[in-house]
Amino acid sequence: MESKELNWRLLAKRQWPLALSLAFIAGLELFTADYTNPWWQAPGVAVICAIAVLAPRRPFDATLALAAAIVFTAVYLRFLDLSMQPHFFISGASISVTGAAMATIAIVVREAPRWYAVSGTAIVLAAMVAAEVISYPVVAPRDYRTYEPDPGSYLFGAVLMFVIAVGTGLYFRARDNERTSQLAASVAAAQNSERLALARELHDVVAHYVTAIVVHAQAGQINRAAAEQVLPTIEASGHEALTAMRRLVGTLRDGESSTPAASSSLVDDVRSLAAESGLPVRLSFDLQDAVPQELARSVLRLVQESLTNIQKHAAAVSSVDLSLSSSDGVLHLDVVDDGVASGVPVGGSGGYGLVGMRERAELLGGTFSAGRREPTGWTVRADLPIS
């Protein structure tokens, strides 16, 4: 039943208000007692208060120890014909002992499983009743000489303290459960976001380079004479795929970004991707604003995926118009081709390319659209805020 998460430092940080409160009350009782030999109470009170302060470490065990300490203290005070100074609703325990019992009940209700909490609360209550029964024969002749205590007051006070203790424990238990639920939801959301990010990166890496390899391999099979010419391209694409996969593995192992770093010139990076694709790409640039590196990396991924989709899904492509411009703090990307749908995509299709592109754009606070154009071809457009 020991708490594995509450070390001694955290325990001290959490319990110091209770420790100071109980120490203050116990000291006040000790130095203001109006009968002889009040110091005999000190050892038992000290042990009882210490158990209450340490209770979060082992809540249910603390109730057992506290109950034993309360009963043992009452017994040895009765044996010595001494008594704790009574208060308005209890005779067998001082205010500090009652406060320690309330704190322990609140802690076991907060921390322990349901039946342990019920059992621990009952045990502490039984110990308080036992202390009352044991101590009353000594207390009554000494402190109730001129009047008899009102049982109604006793019952009201005891019930009030019990309700406060249990209610406090239930409140903190509900708050802890809510905090745990919120934390679990936050962790699940973060894990889901990370999975989606890794899925996008994996899709982009595999789809782009492997598609290039398949396309050039098919071209070599169709035209045997050109086979030797495409082999270097296939080899280069294979090396690039391995490099990209190593970056992705590095992300999983070390948390480093797997997205290729953009150079100082987004225009040059886009030109490089267009050249690598082997498609008849016509480029148009009109960037009026400086593009941050993080945004540039995302733009490169969108361009890369757009060109990969053309290679996979389009046939008879005679032109691809790629436009990159900015105005009023918004970057505009347009990729338009005139190809004809090829039927079965090269290497098959998982259907996640457009989903990943839309997710990238929306995560950046932008918009994304893609669709067929007449009479043939496909259009991709993304508008991304620069700042």
ROVOKOL-285225 format. One record per residue: residue in three letters; x, y, z of N, C-alpha, C in turn. Coordinates in steps of 0.1 Angstrom, whole numbers, plus 5000, padded with zeros to 4 digits. Example, Ala and Ser with C-alpha at 12.3 -4.5 7.8 and 13.67 -1.06 7.14 Angstrom:
BEGIN
ALA513249435078512349555078513249675078;SER512849785071513749895071512950005079;
END
This chain:
BEGIN
MET500849885000500050005000500950135000;GLU502250114999503050234999503050314986;SER502950444987502950524976504350534969;LYS504350494956505650494949506050624944;GLU505050714943505350844937505650954947;LEU505350934960505551034970506851014977;ASN507951074973509151054980509251154992;TRP510251144999510351225012510351375009;ARG510951414998510951554995509551604992;LEU508851534984507551564980506551564992;LEU506851465001506051455013506251575022;ALA507451615024507751735032507051865026;LYS507151875012506551985005505051985007;ARG504451875007502951865008502451865022;GLN503151815032502651795045503151905055;TRP503951995051504552085062503452175068;PRO502352215061501352295068500652215079;LEU500352085076499752005087500651985098;ALA501951965096502951945106503052065115;LEU503152185109503252305117501952325125;SER500752305119499552325126499452235138;LEU499652105136499552005148500652045158;ALA501852085154502852115164502452235172;PHE501852335166501352455172500252425182;ILE499252345178498152315187498652235199;ALA499552135196500052045207500852125217;GLY501652215212502452305221501552395229;LEU500552455223499552535230498852455241;GLU498452335238497752255248498752225260;LEU499952195256500952155266501252265276;PHE501352385271501752495280500652575286;THR499352535282498252605288497352515296;ALA497752385298496952295306496852335320;ASP495652325326495352375339495352255350;TYR496052145347496052045357497551985357;THR497851905366499251865368499651755359;ASN501051755357501651655349501151645334;PRO500951755327500551755313501551695304;TRP502851695309503951645300503851495297;TRP503151425306502951275303502151255290;GLN501451355285500751345273501651355260;ALA502751425262503551465251504051355242;PRO504651245248505051135239503951075230;GLY502851045236501750985228501251085218;VAL501051215221500651315212501651325200;ALA502951325204503951345193503951225183;VAL503751105188503650985180502450995171;ILE501351035177500051035169500151145158;CYS500651265161500851365151501851325140;ALA502951265144503851215134503251115124;ILE502451025129501850935121500851005111;ALA500151105115499251175106500051245095;VAL501251305099502051375089502551275079;LEU502951155083503551065074502550975067;ALA501250995070500250905065500150895049;PRO500450995041500350975027501350865021;ARG502350835028503250735024502650595024;ARG501850565034501150435035499850465042;PRO498850505035497650555041496950455050;PHE496650335045495850245053496750195065;ASP497950165063498850125074498850245085;ALA498750365080498850475090497550475098;THR496450435093495250425101495350325112;LEU495950215109496250105119497150155130;ALA498250225125499250275135498650385144;LEU497850475137497250585145496250525155;ALA495450435151494450375160495150315172;ALA496250235169496950175180497550275190;ALA498150385184498750485192497750555201;ILE496550585195495450655203495050565215;VAL494750435212494350345223495450325233;PHE496650305228497750285238497950415247;THR497850535241498050655248496950665259;ALA495750635255494650645265494850545276;VAL495350425273495550315283496650355293;TYR497750405288498850435297498450565305;LEU497750655300497250775308496250725318;ARG495450635315494450575325495250505335;PHE496250425332497050355341497750445351;LEU498150565346498850665355497850755362;ASP496550735359495450815365495550955360;LEU495950975347496051105341495051105330;SER494851225325493851245313494251355305;MET493851345292494051465283492951565286;GLN493351695284492451795287491251795277;PRO490051775281488951755272488551885265;HIS487851875254487351995247485851975245;PHE485152055237483752065238483051945233;PHE483651855226482951735221483551605223;ILE484751605230485451475232486151485245;SER486251375252486951375265488251285264;GLY488251185255489351095255490551135246;ALA490451255240491551295231491651445231;SER492851505230493051645230492651695216;ILE492751825214492351885201493451845191;SER494751835195495751795185495551655181;VAL495251565190494951425186493751415177;THR492751485181491551485172491851535158;GLY492651645157493051695144493851595136;ALA494751525143495551425137494751315131;ALA493651275139492751165135491951215123;MET491551345123490751395111491651395099;ALA492851445100493851445089494051315083;THR494251215092494551075087493251015080;ILE492051045085490851005078490851065064;ALA491051195063491051265050492051205041;ILE493251175046494251115037493950975032;VAL493450895041493050755037491850755027;VAL490950855029489850865020490350915006;ARG491350995006491851054994492750954986;GLU493550884994494650804987494250654985;ALA493550594995493450454995492250404986;PRO492350274981491150224974489950224983;ARG488750214977487550234983487350164996;TRP487550024996487249945008488349975019;TYR489549995014490550035024490250165031;ALA489750255023489350385029488250375039;VAL487250295036486150265045486650195058;SER487450095056487950025067488850115076;GLY489750185070490650275077489850375085;THR488850435079488050535086487350475098;ALA486750355096486150285107487050255119;ILE488250215115489250185125489650305134;VAL489850415127490150545134489050585143;LEU487850575138486650615146486550515158;ALA486750395156486650295167487750325178;ALA488950365174489950405183489550535191;MET488950625184488550745192487450715202;VAL486550625198485450585208486150515219;ALA487050425216487750345227488450445236;ALA489150545231489850645239488850715248;GLU487750745243486650815251486250725263;VAL485950605260485550505270486550485281;ILE487850475276488950445285489250565294;SER489150685288489550805296488450865304;TYR487250845301486150925307486150895322;PRO486350775328486350765342487350855349;VAL488450885343489450975349489051115347;VAL488551145335488251285331487051335339;ALA485951255341484751305347484851355361;PRO485551285370485651335383486551465384;ARG487451475375488451585375487951715368;ASP487251695357486951815348485451835348;TYR484651745352483151765351482551755365;ARG483251825374482751815388481451885391;THR481151995383479952075386478852055376;TYR479151985365478151965355478451835347;GLU477451785341477651675332477651715317;PRO478651675309478651715295477351675288;ASP476951755279475751725271476051625260;PRO475451505260475651405250475351465236;GLY474351555235474051615222475151685216;SER475851765225477051845220478151745216;TYR478351645223479351545219479051485205;LEU477751445204477451385191477551485179;PHE477051605182477151705171478551735167;GLY479451755177480851785174481551675167;ALA481251545172481951435166481451415151;VAL480151425149479651415135480251525127;LEU480251645132480751755124482251735120;MET483051685129484451665126484651545116;PHE483751445118483751335109483451375095;VAL482351455093481951505080483051585074;ILE483651675081484651765076485851675071;ALA486251575079487351495075487051415062;VAL485951345062485651265050485351355038;GLY484651465040484351555029485651615023;THR486651645032487951695026488651585018;GLY488651465023489251355016488551325003;LEU487251335002486451304990486751414980;TYR486851544985487051654976488451644969;PHE489451614977490751594971490851474962;ARG490151364966490151244958489551274944;ALA488351354944487751384931488651474923;ARG489351574930490251654922491451584917;ASP491951484924493051404919492651324907;ASN491451264908490951184897490751274884;GLU490251394886490051484875491451524869;ARG492351544878493751584873494351464865;THR494151344871494651224864494051204850;SER492751224849492051214837492551314827;GLN492751444831493251544822494651514818;LEU495451464827496851424823496851314813;ALA495951214815495851104806495451144792;ALA494451244792493951294779495051374772;SER495851454780496951534774497951444768;VAL498351334776499351234771498851164758;ALA497551124758497051054746497051154734;ALA496651274737496651374726498051394720;ALA499051404729500451424725500951304717;GLN500651184722501051064715500351054702;ASN499151084701498451084688499051184678;SER499351304683499951404675501351364670;GLU502051294679503351254675503251134665;ARG502251044667502050944657501750994643;LEU500851094643500451154630501651224624;ALA502451294632503651354626504651254620;LEU504851144628505751044622505150974610;ALA503850954610503150894599503350984586;ARG503151114588503351204577504851194572;GLU505751194581507151194577507451064570;LEU507050954575507250824569506650814555;HIS505450864554504750854541505550944531;ASP505951064535506651154526507951094521;VAL508651034531510050984528509850864519;VAL509050764522508950644514508350674501;ALA507250744501506450764488507350844478;HIS508050944483508751024473509950954466;TYR510750894475511950834469511650694463;VAL510850614469510550484463509750504450;THR508850604450508150624437509050664426;ALA510050744429511050774419511850654414;ILE512150564424512850444420511950354411;VAL510650344414509750254406509550314392;VAL509350444392509150514379510250494369;HIS511450514375512650504366512950364362;ALA512650264372512850124369511850084358;GLN510550134358509650104348510050164334;ALA510650284335511050344322512250264316;GLY513150204325514150124320513749994314;GLN512649934319512049814314511449834300;ILE510749954299510049984287511150014276;ASN512150084279513150124269514450064274;ARG514749954268516049884273517249964270;ALA517150044259518350124256518650224266;ALA517550274273517750384283518050324297;ALA518050194298518250134311519450184319;GLU520550184311521850224318521750364322;GLN521050454315520950594318520150614331;VAL519150534334518350554346518950484358;LEU519850394357520450334368521050424378;PRO521850524374522450624383521350694391;THR520250724384519150794391518450704401;ILE518350574398517750484408518650474420;GLU519950464417520950454428520950574437;ALA520850694431520750814439519550824447;SER518450784441517150784449517250684460;GLY517850574458517950474469518850524480;HIS519950594477520750654487519950764495;GLU519250844488518450944494517350884503;ALA516750774499515750714507516350654520;LEU517550594519518250544531518650664541;THR519050774535519450884543518250944551;ALA517050954543515851004549515350904560;MET515450774558515050674568515950684580;ARG517250704578518050724590517650844598;ARG517250954591516851074599515551044607;LEU514750964601513450924607513750834620;VAL514650744618515050654629515750744640;GLY516450844636517050934646516051014654;THR514851044647513751104654513251014665;LEU513050894662512450794671513450774683;ARG514750774680515750744690516050864699;ASP516350974692516951084699516051214699;GLY514951204692514051324692514451434683;GLU515351404674515851504664514851504653;SER514751624646513851644635514251554624;SER513251484618513551404606513351484593;THR512751604594512451674582513751734577;PRO514151724564515351784559515351934561;ALA516551984566516652124569516552204556;ALA515852314556515752404544517052484544;SER517552514532518652604531518252744533;SER519152834531518752984532517953024521;SER517752954510516952994499515852894496;LEU514652924499513552834496513352814481;VAL513652914474513552904459514552804454;ASP515752804459516752704454516352564458;ASP515752544470515352414475514152364466;VAL513252454462512152404454512652374440;ARG513552454435514152414422514852274422;SER515552244433516152114434515152004434;LEU514052024442513051914442512451894428;ALA512152004421511651994408512551924398;ALA513851954399514851884391514851734394;GLU514851704407514951564411513651484406;SER512551544405511351474402511351424388;GLY512151484378512151444364510851484357;LEU510051564363508851614356509051744349;PRO508251774339508451904332507852014340;VAL508552064350508052164359508452304354;ARG507452384354507652534351507452604364;LEU508552674368508552744381508252884380;SER507552934390507153084391507353124406;PHE508153224408508353274422508053424423;ASP507353454434507153594436507053614452;LEU508153594458508153594473508553734478;GLN507553804484507753944488508153944503;ASP508053834510508353824525509353714527;ALA510153734538511053634542510353524548;VAL510753394545510053274549510853214560;PRO510253194572510953124583511352984580;GLN512452934586512952804583511852694585;GLU511152704597510152604599509052594589;LEU508652714585507652714574508152664561;ALA509452704558510052654546510152504545;ARG510452444556510552294556509152234553;SER508052294559506752244556506352264541;VAL506752374536506452404522507252304513;LEU508452274516509152174508508452034509;ARG507952004520507251874521505951874513;LEU505251984512504051994504504451994489;VAL505552054485505952054471506351904468;GLN507151844477507651714475506451614473;GLU505451624482504251534481503451554468;SER503351684465502551714452503251654440;LEU504551674439505251614427505251464428;THR505351404440505251254441503851204436;ASN502851274440501451234436501251244421;ILE501951344415501851354400502551234394;GLN503651194399504351074394503550944396;LYS502850934407502150814410500850804403;HIS500150914402498750914397498450964383;ALA499451034377499151094364499951034353;ALA499451024341500150984329500051094319;ALA500951084310500951184298501051324303;VAL501951344313502051484318502951564309;SER502451674304503351754295503751884302;SER503151924313503552044320503052034334;VAL503852084343503552104357503852254361;ASP502852324365503152464368503152474384;LEU504352514389504452534403504752674406;SER503852734414503952874417504052894432;LEU504952984436505253014450505253164452;SER504353214459504253364460503853404474;SER503953524478503553574491502953714490;SER501953744498501353874498500553884511;ASP500654004517499954034530500253934541;GLY501453884542501853794552501353654550;VAL500953614538500453484535501253424524;LEU501753304525502453234514501553144506;HIS501553164493500653084484501452984476;LEU501052864477501652754469500552694460;ASP500852684447500052624437500852534428;VAL500252404427500852304418499852254409;VAL499952274396498952244387499552154376;ASP498952044372499451954361498351934352;ASP498751884340497751854329497651704326;GLY498051624336498151474333496751414333;VAL496751294329495551204329495651104339;ALA494551084347494550984357495050844352;SER496050784358496650664353495950534357;GLY494950544365494250424369494950374382;VAL495750264381496350204393497650294395;PRO497750354407498950434410500250344410;VAL501350414408502650344409502850304423;GLY503050164425503350114438502050114447;GLY500850134441499650134450499550264457;SER498450284465498250414472497650374485;GLY498250434496497650424509496550524512;GLY496450624503495350724505495650824516;TYR496950834520497250924531498051054527;GLY498351064514499051174509498351304511;LEU497151314506496351444507496051464522;VAL495751364529495451374543496651444551;GLY497851394548499051444555499251594551;MET499051624538499251764533498251854540;ARG497051814541495951894547496351914562;GLU496851814569497151824583498351924585;ARG499351914576500452004577499952154576;ALA499152174566498652314564497852364575;GLU496952274581496152324592496952344605;LEU497952254607498752274619499552414618;LEU499752464606500452594605499452704604;GLY498152674606497152774606496652824592;GLY496952744582496652774569495452694563;THR495252704550494252624544494852544532;PHE494152434529494652344518493452304510;SER493652294497492652234488493352164477;ALA492652054472493151974461491951924453;GLY492051914440491051854432491351854417;ARG490451784410490651774395490351914389;ARG490951924377490752044369490352004355;GLU489652084349489152054335490052114324;PRO490252044313489651914310490451794317;THR491751814319492551714326493451774336;GLY493951694345494951744354494451754368;TRP495251814377495051814391495551944397;THR494952004406495352124413495552104428;VAL496652154432496952164447497152304451;ARG496552354461496752494466496852494481;ALA497852564486497952584500498252734503;ASP497552784513497752924518498252924532;LEU499452964535500052944548500453084554;PRO500053114566500453244572501953234575;ILE502653344572504153354573504553374588;SER503753464595504153494608503353414618;
END
